Amino acid sequence: MAAADSPDRLGFLLSYRGELTAARIRAALAVAGLHPRNAMTLMRLAPGAMSQRDLATALEVDPSQLVAILNDLEGSGLCERRRDPADRRRHIVEITGAGTAALDQVDAAVSEAERELFANLTTDEQDVLRGLLDRVVVDRGNHECGAE
């Protein structure tokens, strides 16, 4: 069997399992009516307020994408933006009480999804998987396929 035809190719396995995992996590996030990127944003804001620029860096998103995310969250009352009194050019972003409540719902639903998804893995195996996934090279800007 040619390597390209093999169902055991790591890229395909990771992609397929990733799609199924993403679908399960999206279903868990639906309990709070959140999209994954909105939930990730609230998770970053949970420890405390931060500048909009620092938030974009932490989330690894373009600042223009973050504006759209924050518009959604702010429109739903889950976060607030305000001018930094020390530097009026900067915006400070903070999770609201409603955002914290939504995040609590998300945490419970995602915890249940993770219990299901990783039921066949020990805690040590989950740690190994996390470490291996951290080492997978993913360049968001390089998705071209083909020979040169």
Stockholm file with secondary structure:
# STOCKHOLM 1.0

chainA/1-148         MAAADSPDRLGFLLSYRGELTAARIRAALAVAGLHPRNAMTLMRLAPGAMSQRDLATALEVDPSQLVAILNDLEGSGLCERRRDPADRRRHIVEITGAGTAALDQVDAAVSEAERELFANLTTDEQDVLRGLLDRVVVDRGNHECGAE
#=GR chainA/1-148 SS CCGGGCTTCHHHHHHHHHHHHHHHHHHHHGGGTCCHHHHHHHHHHTTCCEEHHHHHHHHTCCHHHHHHHHHHHHHTTSEEEEEETTEEEEEEEEECHHHHHHHHHHHHHHHHHHHHHTTTSCHHHHHHHHHHHHHSCCCTTCCCCSCC
#=GC SS_cons         CCGGGCTTCHHHHHHHHHHHHHHHHHHHHGGGTCCHHHHHHHHHHTTCCEEHHHHHHHHTCCHHHHHHHHHHHHHTTSEEEEEETTEEEEEEEEECHHHHHHHHHHHHHHHHHHHHHTTTSCHHHHHHHHHHHHHSCCCTTCCCCSCC
//
